[in-house]
Amino acid sequence: KLTFMATSENLTQAEINKVWSAVWKKDTHADTYAFFKHRLFIEGYYVFKRHIPRDAKTILDVGGGSGRYGIALARDFPNSEVRITDILPESLTVGRRISKSLGVSNVKFEQEDVNALSYPDNSFDVVFCDVVIQHLPESTMAICEMLRVLRPGGRLIVSAANYWNFHTFGKFMLRLTDRPYSYGYEKSYSSKNLVALIHECGGQVIGRDGFYVAYGIFRLRYIHPAFAIVGKMLNRLITYADRFTDRWFSRHFGFEIFCVASK
């Protein structure tokens, strides 16, 4: 099993690629029905989607992995051209196969490095990046590149694992017991961290959101089934509370948080 718990000081891109190459190879034969059944996708997609303008003509999914979000966007925005990128060909193979089986034709898959995108300045109406920067040794360059290819007045959506979620405690316990984390190195971000990164690269934050507060608990079901029950109950409670608090709980304590920015 290719796992490690690295620090940002000794992490290399080659180590990141090794871990994620193994992840995507395991997903190569995932069936189309299961592709959109991941709990994080179910909870998160509609939240992301509400921040994407209906008239967006060009959408870039940066570090799209298997392409789950990008393919869904291409399906739901049929008049848009969607490009899904990843540094690893293994992940792009998964996405190509799924998009073909679904008959989604307005999507292209391209191998790209988030730190050195090949696209010209001001190329896309929307740049979307889901939980990529948390796995990078240094994320400032990636944010600056995403803003560079975003057209003026466009939307940048960048998400990361939330520091203020139970998931952070779970990772702490893994380190404490000298157990590896499945996806290798992963930095958690606070909303303040994300805002600072975007401002550092000259972007303007126009919105913040988050989702699935309970997932940090639910995913511990491998330790004991009770965590799944508690997670489901908490998720229902938070979903109800968010309706009356302008999504306050999800924005601050979601498993994932994200910023919406422009330039």
C-alpha positions as CSV (number, residue, x, y, z in Angstrom):
1,K,0.0,0.0,0.0
2,L,1.5,3.3,-1.1
3,T,1.0,5.6,1.9
4,F,3.2,8.0,3.8
5,M,2.8,10.9,6.2
6,A,5.2,13.5,4.9
7,T,5.7,17.1,6.0
8,S,5.7,20.1,3.6
9,E,9.5,20.4,4.2
10,N,10.4,17.0,2.7
11,L,7.5,16.4,0.3
12,T,8.2,16.2,-3.4
13,Q,5.9,16.2,-6.4
14,A,7.2,12.7,-7.3
15,E,5.9,11.4,-3.9
16,I,2.5,13.0,-4.5
17,N,2.3,11.5,-7.9
18,K,3.2,8.0,-6.6
19,V,0.4,8.1,-4.1
20,W,-2.3,9.4,-6.5
21,S,-1.2,7.2,-9.4
22,A,-2.1,4.2,-7.2
23,V,-5.4,5.8,-6.2
24,W,-6.5,6.4,-9.8
25,K,-5.3,2.9,-10.9
26,K,-7.7,1.4,-8.4
27,D,-10.5,3.5,-9.8
28,T,-9.8,2.6,-13.4
29,H,-12.6,0.0,-13.5
30,A,-15.1,1.9,-11.5
31,D,-18.6,1.6,-13.0
32,T,-20.5,4.6,-14.3
33,Y,-23.3,4.2,-11.7
34,A,-20.9,4.4,-8.8
35,F,-19.0,7.3,-10.2
36,F,-21.3,9.9,-8.9
37,K,-22.3,8.1,-5.6
38,H,-19.3,9.2,-3.5
39,R,-20.7,10.9,-0.4
40,L,-18.5,14.1,-0.8
41,F,-19.7,14.5,-4.4
42,I,-23.4,14.1,-3.4
43,E,-23.0,16.7,-0.6
44,G,-20.8,19.1,-2.4
45,Y,-21.7,19.3,-6.1
46,Y,-24.9,21.3,-5.7
47,V,-23.1,23.7,-3.4
48,F,-20.3,24.3,-5.9
49,K,-22.8,24.5,-8.8
50,R,-24.8,27.4,-7.3
51,H,-21.7,29.6,-7.6
52,I,-21.1,28.9,-11.3
53,P,-22.8,31.4,-13.7
54,R,-25.3,29.8,-16.1
55,D,-23.8,31.7,-19.0
56,A,-20.2,30.4,-18.5
57,K,-18.8,29.4,-21.9
58,T,-15.4,28.0,-20.8
59,I,-14.8,26.1,-17.6
60,L,-11.5,24.7,-16.4
61,D,-11.4,21.9,-13.8
62,V,-7.8,22.0,-12.4
63,G,-6.4,18.8,-10.9
64,G,-9.7,17.2,-11.6
65,G,-8.6,13.7,-10.7
66,S,-11.1,11.2,-12.1
67,G,-13.1,14.1,-13.5
68,R,-16.2,13.6,-11.4
69,Y,-17.0,17.3,-10.9
70,G,-15.9,18.4,-14.4
71,I,-18.0,15.7,-16.1
72,A,-21.0,16.7,-14.0
73,L,-20.5,20.3,-15.0
74,A,-20.2,19.4,-18.7
75,R,-23.4,17.5,-18.4
76,D,-25.3,20.3,-16.6
77,F,-23.8,23.1,-18.6
78,P,-24.2,21.7,-22.2
79,N,-23.4,25.1,-23.8
80,S,-20.1,25.3,-22.1
81,E,-16.7,23.9,-23.1
82,V,-15.2,22.1,-20.1
83,R,-11.6,21.2,-19.8
84,I,-10.5,18.7,-17.1
85,T,-6.8,18.6,-16.3
86,D,-4.6,16.5,-14.1
87,I,-0.9,15.9,-13.8
88,L,-1.4,12.1,-14.0
89,P,-2.5,10.2,-17.1
90,E,-4.1,7.5,-14.9
91,S,-6.8,9.8,-13.7
92,L,-7.5,11.2,-17.1
93,T,-8.1,7.6,-18.4
94,V,-10.9,7.2,-15.8
95,G,-12.6,10.4,-16.8
96,R,-12.4,9.8,-20.5
97,R,-14.0,6.4,-20.1
98,I,-16.8,7.7,-17.9
99,S,-17.6,10.7,-20.1
100,K,-17.8,8.5,-23.2
101,S,-20.1,6.0,-21.5
102,L,-22.4,9.0,-20.5
103,G,-22.3,10.5,-23.9
104,V,-20.9,13.8,-22.6
105,S,-19.2,15.4,-25.6
106,N,-18.4,19.0,-24.5
107,V,-15.4,18.0,-22.3
108,K,-11.7,17.6,-23.0
109,F,-9.1,15.9,-20.9
110,E,-5.6,17.4,-20.8
111,Q,-2.5,16.6,-18.8
112,E,-1.4,19.8,-17.0
113,D,0.7,20.9,-14.1
114,V,-1.3,23.2,-11.8
115,N,1.9,25.2,-11.1
116,A,2.6,25.8,-14.8
117,L,-0.6,25.8,-16.8
118,S,-0.1,26.0,-20.6
119,Y,-3.2,28.1,-21.3
120,P,-2.9,31.8,-22.3
121,D,-3.9,34.6,-19.8
122,N,-7.6,35.3,-19.4
123,S,-8.7,32.0,-21.1
124,F,-11.6,30.8,-18.9
125,D,-14.9,32.1,-17.5
126,V,-14.7,29.7,-14.6
127,V,-11.7,28.0,-13.0
128,F,-12.7,25.2,-10.6
129,C,-10.2,23.4,-8.3
130,D,-11.4,20.9,-5.7
131,V,-9.1,19.8,-2.8
132,V,-5.9,20.0,-4.9
133,I,-3.9,22.7,-3.1
134,Q,-3.9,20.8,0.2
135,H,-1.7,18.1,-1.4
136,L,0.9,20.5,-2.8
137,P,4.2,21.3,-1.1
138,E,3.5,25.0,-1.8
139,S,0.2,26.4,-3.0
140,T,0.8,30.0,-3.8
141,M,2.1,29.4,-7.3
142,A,-1.0,27.2,-8.1
143,I,-3.4,29.9,-7.0
144,C,-1.6,32.5,-9.0
145,E,-1.7,30.3,-12.1
146,M,-5.4,29.7,-11.8
147,L,-6.0,33.5,-11.5
148,R,-3.8,34.1,-14.5
149,V,-5.9,32.0,-16.8
150,L,-9.2,33.3,-15.4
151,R,-10.7,36.1,-17.4
152,P,-11.4,39.5,-15.7
153,G,-14.8,39.2,-14.1
154,G,-14.7,35.4,-14.1
155,R,-15.1,33.1,-11.2
156,L,-12.4,31.1,-9.4
157,I,-13.6,28.4,-7.0
158,V,-10.9,26.8,-4.8
159,S,-11.6,24.3,-2.0
160,A,-9.6,22.6,0.6
161,A,-9.9,20.3,3.7
162,N,-11.0,22.5,6.6
163,Y,-8.7,22.9,9.5
164,W,-11.7,23.5,11.8
165,N,-13.3,20.1,11.2
166,F,-13.2,16.8,13.1
167,H,-11.1,15.5,10.2
168,T,-8.1,17.4,11.5
169,F,-8.3,15.6,14.8
170,G,-8.5,12.3,12.9
171,K,-5.3,13.1,11.1
172,F,-3.7,14.1,14.4
173,M,-4.6,10.7,15.9
174,L,-3.0,8.9,12.9
175,R,0.3,10.8,13.4
176,L,0.1,10.2,17.2
177,T,-0.2,6.4,16.6
178,D,2.3,6.5,13.8
179,R,-0.2,5.3,11.2
180,P,-0.1,6.5,7.6
181,Y,-2.8,8.6,6.0
182,S,-4.3,7.1,2.9
183,Y,-3.6,10.1,0.6
184,G,-0.2,10.9,1.9
185,Y,0.5,14.5,2.9
186,E,-2.5,16.7,3.3
187,K,-2.5,20.3,4.7
188,S,-5.7,21.6,6.2
189,Y,-6.7,25.2,5.6
190,S,-8.8,27.6,7.5
191,S,-11.1,30.1,5.6
192,K,-8.6,32.8,6.6
193,N,-5.8,30.9,5.0
194,L,-7.6,30.5,1.7
195,V,-8.6,34.2,1.6
196,A,-4.9,35.2,2.3
197,L,-3.7,33.0,-0.5
198,I,-6.1,34.5,-3.0
199,H,-5.3,38.1,-1.9
200,E,-1.6,37.3,-2.2
201,C,-2.1,36.5,-5.9
202,G,-4.1,39.6,-6.6
203,G,-7.6,38.0,-6.5
204,Q,-10.7,39.4,-4.8
205,V,-12.8,37.1,-2.7
206,I,-16.5,37.5,-3.4
207,G,-17.9,34.5,-1.5
208,R,-17.2,31.7,0.9
209,D,-18.9,28.4,1.5
210,G,-18.5,24.8,2.7
211,F,-20.2,21.5,3.1
212,Y,-20.5,18.2,4.9
213,V,-19.6,19.0,8.4
214,A,-20.2,15.5,9.6
215,Y,-17.9,13.7,7.1
216,G,-14.9,13.9,9.3
217,I,-16.8,11.7,11.8
218,F,-18.6,9.5,9.2
219,R,-15.3,8.4,7.6
220,L,-14.1,7.0,10.9
221,R,-16.7,4.2,10.5
222,Y,-13.7,1.8,9.8
223,I,-12.8,2.2,13.5
224,H,-16.4,1.5,14.7
225,P,-19.8,1.4,13.0
226,A,-21.1,3.9,15.5
227,F,-19.2,6.7,13.8
228,A,-21.4,6.2,10.7
229,I,-24.6,6.5,12.7
230,V,-23.4,9.6,14.5
231,G,-22.2,11.1,11.2
232,K,-25.5,10.6,9.5
233,M,-27.4,12.0,12.4
234,L,-25.2,15.1,12.6
235,N,-25.4,15.6,8.9
236,R,-29.2,15.8,9.1
237,L,-29.0,18.2,12.0
238,I,-26.5,20.5,10.2
239,T,-28.5,20.5,7.0
240,Y,-31.5,21.6,8.9
241,A,-29.7,24.3,10.8
242,D,-28.0,25.7,7.7
243,R,-31.4,26.6,6.3
244,F,-31.9,29.1,9.1
245,T,-28.4,30.4,9.5
246,D,-27.3,31.2,5.9
247,R,-25.2,28.0,5.9
248,W,-23.2,29.3,8.9
249,F,-22.2,25.8,10.1
250,S,-21.1,24.5,6.7
251,R,-19.2,27.7,5.9
252,H,-17.2,27.5,9.1
253,F,-17.0,23.8,10.0
254,G,-17.6,21.9,6.7
255,F,-15.3,19.0,5.9
256,E,-14.5,21.1,2.8
257,I,-14.5,24.9,2.6
258,F,-14.0,27.0,-0.4
259,C,-13.6,30.6,-1.6
260,V,-15.2,32.1,-4.7
261,A,-12.9,34.8,-6.2
262,S,-12.5,37.1,-9.2
263,K,-9.9,39.4,-10.6
